């Protein structure tokens, strides 16, 4: 993942930062977002990220 310059604002959660998935090129651009410093009322979402389902596929495989 590489942090990008994109930022959006939610009046309920605060400012979101975005990351691109590498080396997925355009398909992975700004595919993940997180609230690094959410408002106090939403502190539970700090240190968690979310992915756009149309930009990534997440698979879990046993070790």
C-alpha positions in Angstrom: 0.0 0.0 0.0 1.1 3.6 -0.7 -0.6 6.6 0.8 -1.9 9.0 -1.7 -2.7 12.7 -1.7 -6.5 12.1 -1.8 -8.5 13.2 1.3 -12.2 13.5 1.9 -14.2 14.8 4.7 -17.2 13.2 6.5 -19.1 15.5 8.9 -19.6 12.5 11.3 -16.2 10.8 11.2 -13.7 13.4 10.1 -11.1 13.4 7.4 -10.3 10.2 5.5 -6.9 9.4 4.0 -6.5 7.0 1.1 -4.0 4.4 0.0 -3.4 2.7 -3.4 -2.7 -1.0 -3.8 0.6 -1.7 -5.5 1.3 -2.9 -8.2 -2.4 -2.9 -9.2 -1.9 0.4 -11.2 -5.1 2.3 -11.9 -7.4 -0.5 -10.7 -5.9 -0.2 -7.2 -5.7 3.6 -7.0 -7.2 4.9 -3.8 -8.6 1.5 -3.0 -8.3 1.8 0.8 -9.3 4.5 3.1 -9.0 5.1 6.9 -9.7 7.8 9.4 -6.3 8.3 11.1 -7.6 10.9 13.5 -11.4 10.5 13.6 -13.6 12.7 15.8 -13.7 11.7 19.4 -17.2 10.2 19.0 -15.8 7.8 16.4 -12.5 6.9 18.0 -13.3 3.2 17.6 -12.6 3.4 13.9 -9.1 4.7 14.4 -6.3 2.3 13.2 -8.8 0.5 10.9 -9.0 0.6 7.2 -11.7 -0.2 4.6 -11.4 -1.2 0.9 -13.7 -0.5 -2.0 -15.1 -3.9 -3.0 -15.0 -3.1 -6.7 -11.3 -2.4 -6.5 -9.9 -5.3 -4.5 -10.5 -9.0 -3.8 -9.5 -10.2 -0.3 -8.9 -13.9 0.1 -8.0 -15.8 3.3 -6.0 -19.0 2.9 -4.9 -21.4 5.6 -1.2 -21.3 6.3 
